[in-house]
């Protein structure tokens, strides 16, 4: 697997990157300063992936999505069982685009402890990716628009957009190639119009900061252990006791979930013959 070509970035691009990074850090500090922070138990996210390399850098992939939660009454709980698939086409060395489809099955507890029948959410997405370099680092930006078709009773189907920045570098160590990587992603529901009687929502609904080290053992197999802080931003109502006293104040809440994950990927080449290509991280 060859390295991507590392081109020097002009000072203006460096400046733009630093401005974006600084703005993200400042916005995060403002959010935390005005909100209450609630930290959930550790989540676990194993994933099995299969990627089929087409001509050039193009590919199709499929993978599992089975997040687990810890710290509940039952210990380790499977939150949902999901399957993802996607296709990406590269128009040149910098620009690419594609589509993904996510299926997620789960059950929920209704009032009285009744478990609902299996419910399935469907999330088709279109995305655009730009690939640049910062010195010897790969710097990518990914913008996607998806529509969540909620299968659960009473759940609302909504469109949302997601923007991700990621920075990584390939480091050959003997026959193994390491890929240390850092990514930050923000999600926001698309709100075209809000009724006056509807409660206000946060501007950014979810964020995810992820650090990982990918290990490529061969042209066909690689795995990536990773750790992430996933945050959900909400406005909550205050809770009172039977006498009307406020027990838990309302307002802004940041629900933070630390997640430990492991992605295992097997790559198949078209024509069964290995060829040079730039392969993306397991977080497609």
Secondary structure by P-SEA (a helix, b strand, c coil): ccccbbbbbcaaaaaaaaaaaaaaaaaaaaaaaabbbbbbcbbbbbbbbbbbbcccccccbbbbbbbbbccccccccccccccccbbbbbcccccccbbbbbbbbbcccccccccccbbbbbbbbcbbbbbbbcccbbbbbbbbbbbbbccccccccccbbbbbbbbbbbbbcccbbbbbbbbbbbbbcccccccccccccccccbbbbbbbccccccccbbbbbbbbbbbbbbbbbbbbcccccccccccbbbbbbbbbbbbbbbbbccccbbbbbbcccccc
